[in-house]
Amino acid sequence: MITGALKSNIDKLWEEFWTGGITNPLTVIEQITFLMYARLLDMNETTDEKRSRRTGKTFKRRFNRKQQHLRWHKLMHIESADKLLETVRDELFPYFKESSAVSNEGTLFAEFMKDAQLMIQKPSLLVRARDMVNDLPLEKGDTKGDLYEYLLSKLTTAGINGQFRTPRHIIRAIIELMDPDATDRICDPACGTAGFLSTTYEFILQKYSSPEGTITERVTNEKGEQEEQTLYTGDLLSKHRRHVDRDMFHGFDFDATMLRIAAMNLVMHGVAQPDIHYQDTLSQGFIDSFPKEAKEGFDLVLANPPFKGSLDEEDVDPEILRTVKTKKTELLFVALILRMLKVGGRAAVIVPIGVVEGETRAHTKLRKVLLSNQVEAVIGLPHWIFKPYASVATAVLIFSKGGNTDKVWFYGLQNDGYSDGAKKEKIPGSELSNLVSLYKNRFSSKYKEVRSKHRFVSIDEIKDNNFDLCPKIYLRDYEHPKNVPTKRLGELFDISRGTIGAAEAMSSAEKFDFITTSADFKKYNSYSFDSEAVCIPLVSSTGHGHASINNIHYIDGKFEAATIMAVLTPKESYKNTSLTKYVYSYLLSHKDDVLVPYMKGAANVSLTVDRIARIKISFPNKRSRDGISKMIFETKESISLLRESLREEEEKYRALVKSVKNSL
């Protein structure tokens, strides 16, 4: 935790950059990162010098005799702004590049430091930035990580190719679900700013801190109030320290700026030498480039890979394309992650909802491959998770390599503790701790499913839904009555789309009914259908990202239908029966339970004719079906009569008002 005073200093530093003409948030953080890194190098050099004097042992210097003037404490004594700019630009940054050319020089930025550039052009801005960075408490290990997280929180714009900064409370919950150990080898193949990796390190510190190594102190927050802060020292990590510092955390990205920030993020959190590399992880030969220790695969992969974009096949590793032949990066990344795992290794990946519900051949094949290993859980996330970047439906997909899937645990998260809006205000009722607890205890004898919230779904039920892993299909209150047969709508009806655009309705004088999503029929001058039919909207009745159906229609005769409507006409064997009225009655009563869960899409939520054909409905005996439809249609008739009576009374009322008005 950082105090209000420290946040204020960072805010001032941020404003200095913006007023100095550097307004790209990534560039601001990168430039601050360089200055912080220069100071950390000097701090570490000073520490080693003191240890050497005390022990008499030599150490490998970061700065040779001719480079001593580049150490931070020397830079602090340069009074001339022009001289400072000249030294930093012409000597310090070339030093970064030279020292990074050889990986064993002691620098932690390795090969991606070679293109480091000073973007600060105003001498006065560099002086102010230097002085403010000098005041940051980088010597406090427990504060450095929080400090850098606060810097990263200012990334309020999305990057290219669907790169969104993952909210830290979501990352923390996912890590708690996966419960990593100090011996794990952990990777993020699209690490961005290393949010997953740095938060995992915080989790490991907490997990491996004894009661004696857990320190609680009182600090003053930004409101001036006293509150408790807990520091986890990780004192039980001693025998794992080298692994944690050098081989636990592996991150890859193809954005050099992101990599510099990711490396600094981990260093600031306390990881001495994180393995962060510039790499297009989908390209051919990526896994072959792994260090020997990692070639057998990773124990844990945590990732929020890019949601958007597509790649040409010649740019993608053929091994990945053998799993799923597609250009979509979100599918390619999931296939890559499965390949990166060791047998028994596990992954938790945030994916756009299309990965779990998409119906293309590539989407279905990928899910089949995952289910032929072991899919542990699918957790639906609220669509506002990534606001203000985007409003997009996502899910957490948890799977492991090897084994087989006999059932999958589904959970629908509705409250992550933050409001639906760009400001992301905290709200009560967060489900995250309950989610973690339920997941960890899902195999307990005391576990009880809540059908609309969380439950296990058998592989047979998933196969019956064409390998769909969409949470809302399986998490609904409705369950077909036991001992009552079911039928798919495609077994009972011929299903097609309407043929006319919804806006092409004619005047009310036209002869034939024109069915659209509205409650009342419009009119048209010709017809395409001459039958008893049920008409179902293919598009959601409400706005962006929401699934709903307001109106379902029954009609008998000649009519036209809009292209946004599905028209269900009975198959030959069911014509001239009461079937159509029953199905209309059933769907009208159960549309939110039977139809709406099959509406898909991250933005434009919709149904398809093929999906409607696969939907099952309860199909009791004819006597029960006739009784249900009779009840519904009699009620509809009563409502129609009441509406007509109400219209007549309204006309009488308007006539009375007009009469009174004319008499006065």
C-alpha positions as CSV (number, residue, x, y, z in Angstrom):
1,M,0.0,0.0,0.0
2,I,1.2,3.5,-0.8
3,T,0.1,6.6,1.2
4,G,-1.7,9.6,-0.1
5,A,1.5,11.7,0.0
6,L,3.3,9.3,-2.2
7,K,0.4,9.1,-4.7
8,S,0.4,12.8,-4.8
9,N,4.1,12.9,-5.7
10,I,3.5,10.4,-8.5
11,D,0.6,12.4,-9.7
12,K,2.7,15.5,-9.8
13,L,5.4,13.6,-11.7
14,W,2.8,12.4,-14.2
15,E,1.5,15.9,-14.7
16,E,5.1,17.1,-15.3
17,F,5.4,14.7,-18.2
18,W,2.1,15.6,-19.7
19,T,2.7,19.4,-19.5
20,G,6.2,18.7,-20.9
21,G,4.6,17.3,-24.1
22,I,4.8,13.5,-23.3
23,T,1.2,12.4,-23.3
24,N,1.2,8.7,-24.3
25,P,0.7,6.9,-21.0
26,L,3.0,4.0,-22.0
27,T,5.8,6.4,-22.9
28,V,5.4,8.2,-19.6
29,I,5.7,5.0,-17.7
30,E,8.6,3.8,-19.8
31,Q,10.6,7.1,-19.2
32,I,9.9,7.0,-15.5
33,T,11.0,3.3,-15.6
34,F,14.4,4.2,-17.1
35,L,15.0,6.8,-14.4
36,M,13.9,4.4,-11.6
37,Y,16.2,1.7,-13.1
38,A,19.2,4.0,-13.2
39,R,18.6,4.8,-9.5
40,L,18.2,1.1,-8.7
41,L,21.4,0.2,-10.4
42,D,23.3,2.7,-8.2
43,M,21.5,1.5,-5.1
44,N,22.5,-2.1,-5.8
45,E,26.1,-1.0,-6.6
46,T,26.3,0.8,-3.3
47,T,25.0,-2.2,-1.4
48,D,27.5,-4.5,-3.0
49,E,30.3,-2.0,-2.2
50,K,29.4,-1.9,1.4
51,R,29.2,-5.7,1.5
52,S,32.6,-6.0,-0.2
53,R,34.2,-3.7,2.4
54,R,32.7,-5.7,5.2
55,T,33.6,-9.1,3.8
56,G,36.7,-8.4,1.8
57,K,35.1,-10.2,-1.2
58,T,35.1,-8.7,-4.7
59,F,32.0,-8.4,-6.9
60,K,31.2,-7.7,-10.5
61,R,30.7,-4.0,-10.9
62,R,27.9,-2.5,-12.9
63,F,29.9,0.7,-13.6
64,N,33.6,0.6,-14.5
65,R,36.0,3.3,-13.5
66,K,35.2,5.5,-16.5
67,Q,31.4,5.2,-15.9
68,Q,31.3,6.3,-12.3
69,H,29.9,9.7,-13.3
70,L,26.7,7.9,-14.6
71,R,25.7,6.6,-11.2
72,W,22.5,8.1,-9.8
73,H,24.1,9.9,-6.9
74,K,26.5,11.6,-9.3
75,L,23.6,12.6,-11.6
76,M,21.9,14.2,-8.6
77,H,24.8,16.6,-8.2
78,I,24.6,17.9,-11.8
79,E,23.1,21.4,-11.3
80,S,23.0,22.5,-15.0
81,A,19.8,21.3,-16.7
82,D,21.5,21.3,-20.1
83,K,24.4,19.3,-18.7
84,L,22.1,16.8,-17.1
85,L,20.2,16.3,-20.4
86,E,23.4,15.9,-22.3
87,T,24.8,13.3,-19.9
88,V,21.6,11.2,-19.7
89,R,20.9,11.3,-23.4
90,D,24.4,10.9,-24.7
91,E,26.0,8.7,-22.1
92,L,23.6,7.0,-19.7
93,F,21.3,5.7,-22.4
94,P,24.2,4.4,-24.5
95,Y,25.4,2.7,-21.3
96,F,22.0,1.0,-21.0
97,K,22.4,-0.3,-24.6
98,E,26.0,-1.4,-24.2
99,S,25.5,-3.1,-20.9
100,S,22.4,-5.0,-22.3
101,A,24.3,-6.3,-25.3
102,V,25.9,-9.0,-23.1
103,S,23.3,-10.7,-20.8
104,N,25.8,-11.4,-18.1
105,E,26.7,-7.7,-17.6
106,G,24.4,-7.5,-14.6
107,T,21.6,-5.6,-16.3
108,L,18.2,-7.1,-16.0
109,F,16.8,-5.7,-19.2
110,A,18.9,-7.9,-21.4
111,E,18.3,-7.7,-25.2
112,F,15.2,-5.4,-25.3
113,M,17.1,-2.5,-23.7
114,K,19.2,-2.1,-26.8
115,D,16.6,0.3,-28.3
116,A,16.1,2.4,-25.2
117,Q,15.6,6.1,-26.0
118,L,15.3,9.2,-23.9
119,M,12.1,10.9,-25.0
120,I,12.5,13.8,-22.7
121,Q,13.7,16.8,-24.7
122,K,13.2,19.6,-22.3
123,P,16.1,20.0,-19.8
124,S,13.8,21.5,-17.1
125,L,11.5,18.5,-17.3
126,L,14.4,16.0,-16.9
127,V,15.5,17.9,-13.8
128,R,12.1,17.8,-12.2
129,A,11.7,14.1,-13.2
130,R,15.1,13.3,-11.7
131,D,14.3,15.0,-8.4
132,M,10.9,13.4,-8.0
133,V,12.2,9.9,-8.8
134,N,14.9,10.5,-6.2
135,D,12.2,11.1,-3.6
136,L,10.4,7.8,-4.4
137,P,11.0,5.2,-1.6
138,L,12.7,2.7,-3.9
139,E,14.7,1.4,-1.0
140,K,11.6,-0.1,0.6
141,G,11.0,-3.5,-0.9
142,D,7.4,-3.6,0.4
143,T,6.5,-0.3,-1.3
144,K,8.2,-0.6,-4.7
145,G,5.6,-3.0,-6.1
146,D,2.7,-1.0,-4.9
147,L,4.4,2.1,-6.3
148,Y,4.7,0.6,-9.7
149,E,1.2,-0.8,-9.7
150,Y,0.0,2.8,-9.0
151,L,1.9,3.9,-12.1
152,L,0.4,1.2,-14.2
153,S,-3.1,2.0,-13.0
154,K,-2.8,5.2,-15.1
155,L,-2.9,3.1,-18.3
156,T,-6.4,4.1,-19.2
157,T,-6.2,3.5,-22.9
158,A,-6.1,0.2,-24.8
159,G,-3.1,-0.9,-26.8
160,I,-3.3,-2.3,-30.3
161,N,-4.5,-5.8,-31.2
162,G,-6.9,-5.9,-28.3
163,Q,-4.4,-5.5,-25.5
164,F,-6.3,-4.5,-22.3
165,R,-4.9,-4.1,-18.9
166,T,-6.4,-6.8,-16.8
167,P,-8.0,-5.5,-13.5
168,R,-5.8,-6.6,-10.6
169,H,-8.7,-7.9,-8.5
170,I,-9.6,-10.3,-11.3
171,I,-6.0,-11.4,-11.6
172,R,-5.7,-11.9,-7.9
173,A,-8.9,-14.1,-7.9
174,I,-7.6,-16.2,-10.8
175,I,-4.3,-16.8,-9.0
176,E,-6.1,-17.8,-5.8
177,L,-8.1,-20.3,-7.9
178,M,-4.9,-21.8,-9.3
179,D,-3.0,-21.7,-5.9
180,P,0.6,-21.8,-7.4
181,D,3.5,-23.3,-5.4
182,A,7.1,-22.0,-4.9
183,T,8.4,-24.9,-7.1
184,D,6.2,-24.1,-10.1
185,R,7.6,-22.7,-13.4
186,I,5.0,-20.1,-14.5
187,C,4.6,-18.4,-17.8
188,D,2.5,-15.6,-19.5
189,P,2.9,-15.8,-23.3
190,A,1.4,-12.4,-23.8
191,C,2.5,-10.7,-20.6
192,G,2.0,-7.0,-21.3
193,T,3.0,-5.2,-18.1
194,A,3.4,-8.6,-16.2
195,G,0.3,-8.1,-14.1
196,F,-0.3,-11.9,-13.8
197,L,3.4,-12.6,-12.9
198,S,3.9,-9.8,-10.4
199,T,0.6,-10.6,-8.7
200,T,1.6,-14.2,-8.5
201,Y,4.8,-13.2,-6.8
202,E,2.8,-11.3,-4.2
203,F,0.6,-14.4,-3.7
204,I,3.7,-16.6,-3.3
205,L,5.2,-14.2,-0.7
206,Q,1.9,-14.3,1.3
207,K,1.6,-18.1,1.0
208,Y,5.2,-18.6,2.2
209,S,5.3,-16.2,5.1
210,S,5.2,-17.6,8.6
211,P,3.3,-15.8,11.4
212,E,6.6,-14.4,12.5
213,G,7.3,-13.2,8.9
214,T,4.0,-11.5,8.6
215,I,4.2,-7.9,9.8
216,T,1.2,-5.6,10.4
217,E,1.6,-1.9,10.8
218,R,-0.6,1.2,10.8
219,V,-0.2,3.7,7.9
220,T,-2.0,6.8,6.9
221,N,-4.0,6.5,3.7
222,E,-4.8,9.2,1.1
223,K,-7.7,10.4,3.2
224,G,-5.5,11.0,6.2
225,E,-7.1,8.0,8.0
226,Q,-5.1,5.4,9.9
227,E,-5.5,1.8,8.6
228,E,-3.6,-1.5,9.0
229,Q,-1.2,-2.7,6.3
230,T,0.2,-6.2,6.2
231,L,3.7,-7.0,4.9
232,Y,4.5,-10.5,3.9
233,T,8.3,-11.2,4.0
234,G,8.2,-14.6,2.3
235,D,10.6,-15.9,5.0
236,L,9.7,-19.5,4.2
237,L,11.0,-19.1,0.6
238,S,14.7,-19.3,1.5
239,K,15.4,-22.7,-0.1
240,H,13.4,-21.7,-3.2
241,R,14.8,-18.2,-3.6
242,R,17.1,-18.9,-6.5
243,H,14.3,-20.6,-8.4
244,V,11.9,-17.7,-7.6
245,D,14.4,-15.1,-8.8
246,R,15.6,-16.8,-11.9
247,D,13.3,-19.6,-13.2
248,M,9.8,-19.2,-11.7
249,F,8.6,-16.3,-13.9
250,H,8.7,-16.3,-17.7
251,G,7.0,-13.6,-19.8
252,F,6.9,-13.0,-23.5
253,D,5.6,-10.1,-25.6
254,F,6.3,-8.5,-29.0
255,D,6.1,-5.0,-27.7
256,A,9.5,-3.8,-26.5
257,T,8.0,-1.0,-24.4
258,M,5.7,-3.4,-22.6
259,L,8.7,-5.7,-22.0
260,R,10.7,-3.0,-20.3
261,I,7.7,-2.1,-18.1
262,A,7.1,-5.8,-17.4
263,A,10.7,-6.4,-16.3
264,M,10.7,-3.3,-14.1
265,N,7.4,-4.3,-12.6
266,L,8.8,-7.7,-11.5
267,V,12.1,-6.2,-10.3
268,M,10.2,-3.6,-8.3
269,H,8.1,-6.3,-6.7
270,G,11.3,-8.2,-5.7
271,V,12.1,-10.7,-8.4
272,A,15.8,-10.4,-8.9
273,Q,16.2,-11.7,-12.5
274,P,12.8,-12.4,-14.2
275,D,13.0,-14.2,-17.6
276,I,11.3,-11.6,-19.8
277,H,11.8,-12.0,-23.6
278,Y,10.9,-10.2,-26.8
279,Q,9.1,-12.9,-28.8
280,D,6.1,-13.4,-31.1
281,T,4.9,-16.5,-29.3
282,L,2.7,-17.6,-32.1
283,S,5.6,-17.7,-34.6
284,Q,7.4,-20.8,-35.8
285,G,10.2,-22.0,-33.5
286,F,9.0,-20.2,-30.3
287,I,9.0,-23.3,-28.1
288,D,12.2,-24.5,-29.7
289,S,13.8,-21.3,-28.3
290,F,13.0,-22.1,-24.7
291,P,15.9,-22.6,-22.3
292,K,16.6,-26.3,-21.6
293,E,14.8,-26.3,-18.3
294,A,11.5,-25.1,-19.8
295,K,11.4,-27.4,-22.9
296,E,9.5,-30.0,-20.9
297,G,6.7,-27.4,-20.5
298,F,5.4,-25.1,-17.8
299,D,3.6,-26.0,-14.6
300,L,1.2,-23.1,-14.8
301,V,0.3,-20.6,-17.6
302,L,-1.7,-17.5,-16.6
303,A,-2.7,-15.2,-19.4
304,N,-5.1,-12.7,-20.9
305,P,-4.0,-12.9,-24.6
306,P,-5.0,-10.4,-27.2
307,F,-8.7,-10.6,-28.1
308,K,-8.5,-9.1,-31.5
309,G,-6.6,-9.5,-34.7
310,S,-5.8,-12.2,-37.2
311,L,-2.6,-13.7,-38.6
312,D,-1.6,-15.1,-41.9
313,E,-1.0,-18.8,-41.8
314,E,2.6,-18.5,-43.0
315,D,3.3,-16.5,-39.8
316,V,2.0,-19.1,-37.4
317,D,3.8,-22.1,-36.0
318,P,2.6,-25.2,-38.0
319,E,2.3,-27.1,-34.8
320,I,-0.3,-24.7,-33.5
321,L,-2.2,-24.9,-36.8
322,R,-2.4,-28.7,-36.5
323,T,-4.4,-28.1,-33.4
324,V,-6.7,-25.4,-34.8
325,K,-6.6,-24.1,-38.3
326,T,-7.6,-20.4,-38.0
327,K,-6.4,-16.9,-38.3
328,K,-8.0,-15.7,-35.0
329,T,-5.4,-14.9,-32.4
330,E,-7.6,-15.7,-29.4
331,L,-8.0,-19.3,-30.7
332,L,-4.3,-19.6,-31.6
333,F,-3.2,-18.5,-28.2
334,V,-5.3,-21.1,-26.4
335,A,-3.9,-23.8,-28.7
336,L,-0.4,-22.5,-28.0
337,I,-0.9,-22.4,-24.2
338,L,-2.1,-26.1,-24.3
339,R,1.1,-26.9,-26.1
340,M,3.3,-25.0,-23.7
341,L,2.1,-26.9,-20.6
342,K,3.9,-30.0,-19.3
343,V,1.7,-33.1,-18.9
344,G,-0.3,-32.3,-15.8
345,G,0.4,-28.6,-16.1
346,R,-2.6,-26.2,-15.7
347,A,-3.7,-23.0,-17.3
348,A,-6.1,-20.2,-16.5
349,V,-6.8,-18.0,-19.5
350,I,-9.2,-15.0,-19.9
351,V,-10.9,-15.4,-23.3
352,P,-13.5,-13.6,-25.2
353,I,-16.9,-15.4,-25.0
354,G,-16.6,-16.5,-28.6
355,V,-13.9,-19.0,-27.6
356,V,-16.3,-20.9,-25.5
357,E,-19.5,-20.5,-27.5
358,G,-18.4,-19.8,-31.2
359,E,-19.8,-22.2,-33.8
360,T,-17.2,-22.1,-36.5
361,R,-15.3,-25.3,-37.3
362,A,-12.2,-23.9,-35.7
363,H,-14.0,-22.9,-32.4
364,T,-15.6,-26.3,-32.1
365,K,-12.4,-28.2,-32.9
366,L,-10.4,-26.3,-30.3
367,R,-13.0,-27.1,-27.6
368,K,-12.9,-30.8,-28.6
369,V,-9.2,-30.8,-28.2
370,L,-9.4,-29.1,-24.8
371,L,-12.1,-31.5,-23.7
372,S,-10.0,-34.5,-24.8
373,N,-7.5,-33.2,-22.2
374,Q,-9.1,-31.8,-19.1
375,V,-11.3,-28.7,-18.9
376,E,-11.7,-28.0,-15.2
377,A,-13.9,-24.9,-15.1
378,V,-15.5,-22.1,-17.2
379,I,-16.2,-18.9,-15.3
380,G,-18.4,-16.3,-17.0
381,L,-17.3,-12.7,-16.2
382,P,-19.5,-9.5,-16.3
383,H,-19.3,-7.7,-19.6
384,W,-18.0,-4.5,-17.8
385,I,-14.8,-6.1,-16.5
386,F,-12.6,-4.3,-19.1
387,K,-14.3,-0.9,-19.0
388,P,-13.3,1.8,-19.8
389,Y,-11.3,-0.1,-22.6
390,A,-14.3,-2.0,-23.9
391,S,-17.6,-3.7,-23.0
392,V,-17.0,-7.2,-24.0
393,A,-18.2,-10.6,-22.7
394,T,-15.4,-12.8,-21.4
395,A,-14.8,-15.9,-19.5
396,V,-12.0,-17.6,-17.5
397,L,-11.1,-21.0,-19.0
398,I,-9.3,-23.4,-16.7
399,F,-7.8,-26.5,-18.2
400,S,-4.9,-28.9,-17.9
401,K,-2.8,-31.0,-20.3
402,G,-3.4,-34.7,-20.2
403,G,-6.2,-36.8,-18.7
404,N,-9.8,-36.5,-19.9
405,T,-12.9,-34.5,-19.1
406,D,-15.8,-36.2,-17.6
407,K,-17.5,-33.0,-16.1
408,V,-16.9,-29.3,-16.2
409,W,-17.6,-26.8,-13.3
410,F,-19.4,-23.7,-14.4
411,Y,-19.8,-20.4,-12.5
412,G,-21.5,-17.2,-13.5
413,L,-19.9,-14.1,-11.9
414,Q,-22.3,-11.2,-11.7
415,N,-20.6,-8.9,-9.1
416,D,-16.9,-8.4,-9.1
417,G,-17.1,-5.6,-6.5
418,Y,-17.1,-2.8,-9.0
419,S,-19.8,-0.9,-10.8
420,D,-20.8,-1.1,-14.5
421,G,-19.2,2.1,-15.8
422,A,-16.1,3.8,-16.8
423,K,-15.4,5.1,-13.3
424,K,-15.4,1.5,-11.9
425,E,-16.6,2.5,-8.4
426,K,-16.5,0.0,-5.6
427,I,-19.8,-1.6,-4.7
428,P,-20.8,-4.1,-2.0
429,G,-21.5,-7.8,-2.6
430,S,-18.4,-8.9,-4.4
431,E,-18.6,-12.7,-5.2
432,L,-14.9,-13.2,-5.8
433,S,-14.0,-14.7,-2.4
434,N,-17.1,-17.0,-2.6
435,L,-16.1,-18.1,-6.1
436,V,-12.6,-19.0,-4.9
437,S,-14.0,-20.9,-1.9
438,L,-16.6,-22.8,-4.0
439,Y,-14.0,-23.7,-6.6
440,K,-11.5,-25.1,-4.0
441,N,-14.3,-27.1,-2.3
442,R,-16.2,-28.2,-5.4
443,F,-15.4,-31.8,-4.8
444,S,-16.3,-31.7,-1.1
445,S,-19.2,-33.9,0.1
446,K,-20.7,-30.6,1.5
447,Y,-20.8,-28.9,-1.9
448,K,-24.3,-28.1,-3.2
449,E,-24.9,-26.7,-6.6
450,V,-27.1,-23.7,-7.2
451,R,-28.3,-24.4,-10.7
452,S,-28.6,-20.8,-11.8
453,K,-25.2,-19.9,-10.3
454,H,-22.7,-22.8,-10.3
455,R,-22.8,-26.5,-11.0
456,F,-21.1,-29.4,-12.7
457,V,-22.0,-30.3,-16.2
458,S,-21.3,-33.8,-17.6
459,I,-19.4,-34.3,-20.8
460,D,-22.5,-36.0,-22.3
461,E,-24.5,-32.8,-21.8
462,I,-21.8,-30.7,-23.3
463,K,-21.6,-33.0,-26.3
464,D,-25.4,-32.8,-26.6
465,N,-24.9,-29.0,-27.0
466,N,-22.4,-29.4,-29.8
467,F,-19.4,-29.0,-27.4
468,D,-20.7,-25.5,-26.4
469,L,-19.0,-24.2,-23.2
470,C,-21.1,-21.1,-22.8
471,P,-21.9,-20.6,-19.1
472,K,-25.4,-19.2,-19.6
473,I,-26.6,-22.3,-21.4
474,Y,-25.9,-24.5,-18.4
475,L,-26.6,-21.9,-15.6
476,R,-30.3,-21.4,-15.7
477,D,-33.0,-22.2,-13.2
478,Y,-35.1,-24.2,-15.6
479,E,-34.7,-27.9,-15.9
480,H,-36.9,-30.1,-18.1
481,P,-39.3,-32.1,-15.9
482,K,-38.2,-35.6,-15.2
483,N,-40.0,-38.4,-16.9
484,V,-41.3,-36.0,-19.6
485,P,-39.9,-36.6,-23.1
486,T,-38.0,-33.8,-24.9
487,K,-37.9,-33.0,-28.6
488,R,-35.6,-30.7,-30.6
489,L,-37.4,-27.9,-32.4
490,G,-35.7,-29.1,-35.6
491,E,-37.4,-32.4,-35.3
492,L,-40.8,-30.7,-35.3
493,F,-40.5,-27.7,-37.6
494,D,-38.9,-26.5,-40.8
495,I,-37.1,-23.4,-39.7
496,S,-36.1,-20.5,-42.0
497,R,-35.5,-16.8,-41.8
498,G,-37.9,-14.1,-43.0
499,T,-37.2,-12.7,-46.4
500,I,-38.0,-8.9,-46.1
501,G,-36.0,-6.2,-44.3
502,A,-37.8,-5.0,-41.2
503,A,-38.0,-1.4,-42.4
504,E,-39.9,-2.3,-45.6
505,A,-43.4,-2.4,-44.0
506,M,-46.2,-0.9,-46.1
507,S,-49.3,1.1,-45.1
508,S,-52.0,-0.5,-42.9
509,A,-54.1,-0.8,-46.0
510,E,-52.0,-3.6,-47.4
511,K,-53.4,-7.1,-47.3
512,F,-50.9,-9.4,-45.6
513,D,-49.5,-9.4,-42.0
514,F,-45.8,-8.6,-41.8
515,I,-44.1,-10.1,-38.7
516,T,-41.2,-8.2,-37.0
517,T,-39.9,-8.0,-33.5
518,S,-42.6,-5.5,-32.4
519,A,-45.7,-6.5,-30.6
520,D,-48.1,-5.5,-33.3
521,F,-48.1,-6.8,-36.9
522,K,-47.3,-4.5,-39.7
523,K,-48.6,-4.9,-43.3
524,Y,-47.0,-5.9,-46.7
525,N,-48.3,-6.2,-50.3
526,S,-47.2,-9.9,-50.8
527,Y,-46.5,-13.0,-48.7
528,S,-43.8,-15.7,-48.6
529,F,-45.5,-18.0,-46.0
530,D,-48.9,-19.7,-46.0
531,S,-49.1,-21.8,-42.9
532,E,-49.5,-22.0,-39.2
533,A,-46.2,-20.8,-37.7
534,V,-44.3,-19.6,-34.7
535,C,-42.1,-16.5,-35.3
536,I,-39.0,-15.9,-33.0
537,P,-36.8,-12.9,-33.1
538,L,-33.2,-13.6,-34.0
539,V,-31.8,-10.4,-32.4
540,S,-31.9,-9.2,-28.8
541,S,-34.6,-6.8,-27.7
542,T,-32.2,-4.8,-25.5
543,G,-28.9,-3.1,-26.0
544,H,-25.3,-3.9,-26.4
545,G,-24.2,-7.2,-24.9
546,H,-27.5,-8.1,-23.4
547,A,-29.7,-11.0,-24.4
548,S,-33.5,-10.8,-24.2
549,I,-36.6,-11.5,-26.2
550,N,-39.8,-9.5,-25.8
551,N,-42.2,-10.9,-28.3
552,I,-42.9,-14.3,-29.8
553,H,-45.7,-14.6,-32.4
554,Y,-48.2,-17.2,-33.4
555,I,-49.8,-16.8,-36.8
556,D,-52.0,-18.9,-39.1
557,G,-52.4,-17.9,-42.8
558,K,-50.6,-15.9,-45.4
559,F,-47.9,-13.6,-44.1
560,E,-44.5,-12.1,-44.6
561,A,-41.7,-12.0,-42.0
562,A,-38.6,-9.8,-41.5
563,T,-35.1,-11.2,-42.0
564,I,-34.5,-10.7,-38.3
565,M,-37.2,-13.3,-37.5
566,A,-37.0,-17.1,-37.5
567,V,-40.2,-18.7,-39.0
568,L,-41.0,-22.2,-37.6
569,T,-43.6,-24.0,-39.8
570,P,-44.6,-27.6,-38.8
571,K,-43.2,-30.5,-40.6
572,E,-45.7,-32.5,-42.8
573,S,-46.5,-35.0,-40.1
574,Y,-47.5,-32.3,-37.6
575,K,-49.6,-30.1,-39.9
576,N,-53.2,-29.7,-39.0
577,T,-52.5,-30.7,-35.4
578,S,-52.3,-28.7,-32.2
579,L,-48.5,-28.9,-32.1
580,T,-47.8,-25.3,-33.3
581,K,-50.1,-23.8,-30.7
582,Y,-48.4,-25.9,-28.0
583,V,-44.9,-24.9,-29.0
584,Y,-45.9,-21.3,-29.2
585,S,-47.4,-21.6,-25.7
586,Y,-44.4,-23.4,-24.3
587,L,-41.8,-20.9,-25.8
588,L,-43.9,-17.9,-24.7
589,S,-43.9,-19.2,-21.1
590,H,-40.2,-20.3,-21.1
591,K,-38.4,-18.0,-23.5
592,D,-36.0,-16.6,-20.9
593,D,-35.1,-20.2,-19.9
594,V,-35.1,-22.0,-23.2
595,L,-34.4,-19.4,-26.0
596,V,-32.4,-16.5,-24.4
597,P,-29.5,-18.7,-23.1
598,Y,-28.8,-19.6,-26.7
599,M,-28.4,-16.0,-27.8
600,K,-24.8,-15.4,-28.4
601,G,-22.3,-12.6,-29.2
602,A,-20.0,-10.3,-27.4
603,A,-21.7,-7.2,-28.8
604,N,-24.6,-8.0,-31.2
605,V,-26.3,-10.7,-29.3
606,S,-28.4,-13.0,-31.6
607,L,-29.9,-16.4,-32.3
608,T,-29.4,-18.5,-35.5
609,V,-31.7,-20.8,-37.3
610,D,-29.3,-23.8,-36.7
611,R,-29.2,-23.0,-33.0
612,I,-32.9,-22.8,-32.7
613,A,-33.2,-26.2,-34.4
614,R,-31.0,-27.8,-31.7
615,I,-33.0,-26.4,-28.8
616,K,-34.9,-29.0,-26.8
617,I,-38.4,-28.5,-25.4
618,S,-40.5,-30.6,-23.1
619,F,-42.9,-32.7,-25.1
620,P,-45.6,-34.3,-22.9
621,N,-48.5,-36.4,-24.2
622,K,-51.1,-34.8,-26.6
623,R,-53.7,-34.3,-23.9
624,S,-51.2,-32.2,-21.7
625,R,-50.1,-30.3,-24.8
626,D,-53.6,-29.4,-25.8
627,G,-54.5,-28.4,-22.2
628,I,-51.5,-26.0,-22.0
629,S,-52.2,-24.4,-25.4
630,K,-55.9,-24.0,-24.6
631,M,-55.1,-22.2,-21.4
632,I,-52.6,-19.9,-23.1
633,F,-54.9,-19.1,-26.1
634,E,-58.0,-18.5,-23.9
635,T,-55.9,-16.1,-21.8
636,K,-54.7,-14.3,-24.9
637,E,-58.2,-14.0,-26.1
638,S,-59.3,-12.5,-22.8
639,I,-56.5,-10.0,-22.8
640,S,-57.4,-9.1,-26.4
641,L,-61.0,-8.5,-25.4
642,L,-59.9,-6.4,-22.4
643,R,-57.6,-4.3,-24.6
644,E,-60.4,-3.7,-27.1
645,S,-62.8,-2.7,-24.3
646,L,-60.1,-0.4,-22.9
647,R,-59.7,1.2,-26.3
648,E,-63.4,1.8,-26.5
649,E,-63.5,3.4,-23.0
650,E,-60.5,5.6,-23.9
651,E,-62.4,6.8,-27.0
652,K,-65.4,7.6,-24.9
653,Y,-63.2,9.5,-22.4
654,R,-61.5,11.6,-25.2
655,A,-64.9,12.4,-26.7
656,L,-66.2,13.5,-23.2
657,V,-63.1,15.7,-22.7
658,K,-63.6,17.3,-26.1
659,S,-67.3,17.9,-25.4
660,V,-66.5,19.6,-22.1
661,K,-63.8,21.7,-23.7
662,N,-66.1,22.9,-26.4
663,S,-68.8,23.9,-23.9
664,L,-66.6,26.2,-21.9
